[in-house]
Amino acid sequence: MIQRSTLTMSLVLAASMFAFTPSASADVGVGAAPIPQAEVILDGSRKMLDEKWIYWEGPGFKSAMPIKWKIADDPVDKGTVVVTDDPVAAGGKYGSADIVTKKAYRDFRLHIEFLITKPGGNSGVYLQNRYEIQVLDGDKGKHGMAAVINEAAGNYDAYNGVGKWNAYDIQFRAARFKDGKLTEKAMLTMYFNGKRAHTNQSISQVWGGPNSGIDGGNDGGKGITDVPGGLKLQCEGHDVRYRNAWIKELDLKEPNTVFTEKE
């Protein structure tokens, strides 16, 4: 009886621990296929790049259409990928040649994959052309890899490293307003290479000044507006590559962005 009771308690404890341990899901991580009703927005082809993206003509914009970013062979797998390569961004001139989707979004589920070719490589994924999820090799802090920039550090240990593909899976809820005033901050849950990085993380402002997005110049980045925005990718003079990006529009009534492979 003692042995059976001990075994039962052990099994219950193990089950409880498993239930609260985030793990990789079938539709998150590198190679994740689009979930039902998701739209592919970046497949590595010139055709889709030109059809669904434009330059963001912010205050630091220096380039000109058509998009100068290159299409290159995937350095790891078959197919082609998009390279953040525009001469005007050389030397780290962010905001000079960033690209943004033609379509704007409010709440959504996003999957996107990136590869940094050299140490220190830098780019960024901007939700609603406002809130940056950092792509930066070598930095583990609030300004580093997988961070909700300047607000919450990412889980750097999940990073696959230079020359390998990495994936962000994000469920995002836009800020809410009433009578033109902010009532609920933007929020997200994110997996980095299949491991939970952020859970219902709120976002307070747009960082980096007016070059960082559509609200970056409003009240020091705190003046968020009630308008949707596109997904933006940053060109900062580094060889960072993107592929397999898809997005599904949502309508998240409640302030909860936690998701699983069933979503």
C-alpha positions in Angstrom: 0.0 0.0 0.0 2.8 2.4 0.8 4.6 1.8 -2.5 1.4 2.2 -4.5 0.4 5.4 -2.7 3.9 6.8 -3.3 3.8 5.9 -6.9 0.3 7.5 -7.3 1.5 10.7 -5.7 4.6 10.8 -8.0 2.5 10.4 -11.1 0.1 13.2 -10.0 3.0 15.5 -9.3 4.7 14.7 -12.6 1.4 15.3 -14.5 1.0 18.7 -12.7 4.5 19.8 -13.5 4.0 18.8 -17.2 0.8 20.8 -17.5 2.5 24.0 -16.6 5.7 23.5 -18.6 5.6 25.4 -22.0 6.8 23.2 -24.8 7.2 23.3 -28.6 4.0 22.9 -30.6 3.3 21.5 -34.0 2.7 24.9 -35.5 5.4 27.0 -33.8 9.1 27.0 -34.4 11.2 26.8 -37.5 9.3 25.3 -40.5 5.9 25.9 -39.0 3.2 25.7 -41.7 0.4 28.3 -41.9 -2.5 27.7 -39.6 -6.1 27.7 -41.1 -7.1 31.1 -42.5 -3.6 32.5 -42.2 -2.2 34.5 -45.1 1.4 33.9 -46.3 3.0 37.4 -46.5 6.6 36.4 -47.3 7.7 33.2 -49.1 11.2 34.3 -50.2 10.1 35.2 -53.8 10.4 38.6 -55.5 6.8 38.3 -56.7 5.3 38.2 -53.2 7.7 40.8 -51.9 6.6 43.3 -54.6 2.9 42.3 -54.2 2.5 42.6 -50.5 5.2 45.0 -49.3 6.3 48.6 -49.7 9.0 50.8 -48.2 8.0 52.6 -45.1 8.5 56.3 -46.0 9.1 57.6 -42.5 11.2 60.6 -41.6 14.5 58.8 -42.1 13.6 57.2 -45.5 16.3 57.4 -48.1 15.5 54.8 -50.7 13.0 54.5 -53.5 10.6 52.0 -55.0 10.8 49.3 -56.2 12.2 47.6 -53.1 15.9 47.1 -53.3 16.1 44.2 -50.9 17.6 41.2 -52.6 16.3 37.7 -53.2 19.0 35.0 -52.5 19.2 31.2 -52.2 18.4 29.9 -48.8 21.8 29.3 -47.2 20.5 26.3 -45.3 17.6 24.7 -47.1 16.1 24.7 -50.6 14.3 27.8 -52.0 14.9 31.5 -51.8 14.8 34.1 -49.0 14.6 37.9 -48.6 17.8 39.7 -47.6 17.8 43.1 -45.7 20.2 44.6 -48.2 19.7 48.2 -49.3 22.8 50.4 -49.8 21.2 53.4 -48.2 21.1 51.6 -44.8 24.9 51.0 -44.7 26.4 51.9 -41.4 23.3 51.2 -39.4 20.9 53.9 -40.7 17.7 52.5 -39.4 14.5 53.9 -40.8 16.2 54.5 -44.2 15.0 51.4 -46.0 12.6 49.4 -43.9 9.8 47.5 -45.5 6.2 47.2 -44.3 3.2 45.2 -45.5 0.7 47.1 -47.6 -2.0 45.7 -45.4 -2.5 47.0 -41.8 -3.5 44.8 -38.9 -5.0 45.1 -35.4 -5.0 41.7 -33.5 -3.2 38.8 -35.1 -1.2 35.6 -34.9 2.2 35.9 -36.6 4.9 33.4 -37.6 8.2 34.6 -39.1 11.6 33.1 -39.6 15.0 34.9 -39.7 18.7 34.0 -40.2 21.6 36.2 -39.1 24.7 35.6 -41.3 27.4 37.3 -39.2 28.0 38.0 -35.5 26.3 41.2 -34.3 23.7 41.1 -37.1 20.8 43.4 -36.4 17.3 43.8 -37.7 13.8 44.0 -36.1 10.2 42.8 -36.5 7.8 45.7 -35.9 4.2 44.8 -34.9 1.8 47.4 -36.3 4.8 49.4 -37.4 5.1 50.4 -33.7 6.4 47.8 -31.3 9.8 46.2 -32.1 10.6 42.6 -31.4 14.4 42.7 -31.5 16.6 40.6 -33.9 20.1 41.1 -32.6 22.9 38.6 -32.3 25.0 38.7 -29.1 22.7 40.8 -26.9 20.7 39.1 -24.1 19.2 42.1 -22.4 16.1 44.3 -22.9 17.5 45.6 -26.1 18.6 42.1 -27.3 17.5 39.1 -29.1 13.7 38.3 -28.7 13.2 41.3 -26.5 10.1 43.4 -26.5 12.5 46.2 -27.0 13.5 48.1 -23.9 10.6 46.5 -21.9 11.2 42.8 -21.5 14.3 40.7 -22.3 13.8 37.6 -24.4 15.0 34.0 -23.7 18.4 34.2 -25.5 19.1 30.6 -24.7 16.5 29.6 -27.3 18.5 31.3 -30.0 19.9 28.8 -32.6 22.8 31.1 -33.4 24.5 32.7 -36.5 23.9 30.9 -39.8 20.8 29.0 -38.6 17.1 29.7 -38.9 15.1 31.0 -36.0 11.4 31.6 -35.6 9.2 34.0 -33.7 5.5 33.0 -33.1 3.5 35.8 -31.7 -0.1 36.4 -30.7 -0.7 40.1 -30.5 -3.6 42.2 -29.2 -3.7 45.8 -30.2 -4.1 48.7 -27.7 -7.7 49.6 -26.9 -9.3 53.0 -26.8 -12.4 54.6 -25.5 -13.5 58.1 -26.6 -10.1 58.5 -28.2 -8.1 57.7 -25.0 -5.9 54.7 -24.4 -7.7 52.3 -22.0 -5.7 49.0 -22.5 -2.1 48.7 -23.6 -1.0 46.4 -26.4 -0.1 42.9 -25.3 1.5 39.8 -26.7 2.5 36.2 -26.1 5.5 34.9 -28.0 7.4 31.7 -28.6 11.1 31.8 -29.7 12.1 28.6 -31.6 9.2 26.8 -29.9 10.0 28.0 -26.4 7.9 30.5 -24.5 9.6 33.9 -24.4 6.8 36.2 -23.3 3.4 35.7 -21.7 0.7 38.4 -21.9 3.5 41.0 -22.0 2.1 44.5 -22.1 3.8 47.2 -24.2 4.0 50.7 -23.0 5.4 52.7 -25.9 7.2 53.0 -29.2 10.9 53.2 -28.7 13.6 54.8 -30.9 12.0 58.0 -32.0 10.1 58.8 -35.1 12.2 56.5 -37.3 10.8 53.5 -35.3 7.2 53.6 -36.5 4.0 55.4 -37.1 3.7 56.6 -33.5 7.4 56.9 -32.6 7.4 60.7 -32.8 4.3 61.2 -30.7 4.9 62.3 -27.1 8.3 60.5 -26.9 6.8 57.3 -28.2 4.0 57.2 -25.6 1.4 58.8 -27.9 -0.1 55.6 -29.3 -2.9 56.2 -31.8 -6.0 54.1 -32.5 -5.1 53.0 -36.1 -4.0 49.7 -37.4 -0.5 49.2 -38.8 1.5 46.9 -41.0 4.2 44.4 -40.1 7.5 46.1 -40.7 11.0 44.6 -41.1 14.0 46.7 -40.3 17.0 47.2 -42.6 20.0 48.4 -40.6 22.9 47.6 -42.9 23.3 44.0 -41.8 22.8 40.8 -43.7 19.7 39.3 -42.0 17.4 37.1 -44.0 13.7 36.3 -43.7 11.4 33.6 -45.0 8.1 31.7 -44.2 6.1 34.6 -42.7 2.4 34.2 -42.3 -0.3 36.1 -40.4 -3.9 35.4 -39.3 -6.1 38.3 -38.3 -7.9 37.9 -35.0 -10.4 39.7 -32.8 -9.3 39.2 -29.2 -12.1 40.6 -27.1 -10.4 39.9 -23.8 -6.9 41.0 -22.7 -5.4 37.6 -23.1 -2.9 36.5 -25.8 -1.9 33.1 -24.6 -2.1 30.5 -27.3 -1.4 26.8 -28.1 -1.0 24.7 -31.2 -4.8 24.4 -31.3 -5.3 28.1 -32.0 
